[in-house]
Amino acid sequence: MACGAGCGVAVAFGAPIGGSLFIYEISKPNTFWTFSMLWRVFAATSISTFVLSMLDSFATNAPLSLSDSGSLKLGNLSVASENSILDLPAGIILGVICGLLGAFFIWVSIVLGMWRK
């Protein structure tokens, strides 16, 4: 599980060492972590980052072209359209709905906590 999570972080950010260190930080309080496991996680994150780069190079019809470091990240970000004033009411409505759902969740947690006592 640690290798899978480390590979996900490494592929998302294009940083195999970052994925390995992230898993080390998350797993350090656990008793199963050993120093040899760090090397295994690093090998897995390196391979996953390399495979993503290779697949991206095949998708762009430039096989075996690893010169672009952007292929090691999530991809290119292109702005489709600028934000408009119509986005503001949608954000406010979404914020109100999420706030009400959060308040409802807290109320249910309090009621259930009192009921369990």
Summary of the structure (lengths in Angstrom):
residues: 117
radius of gyration: 21.8
end to end distance: 36.3
largest distance: 64.5
contacts: 260
relative contact order: 0.09
helix: 71%
strand: 0%
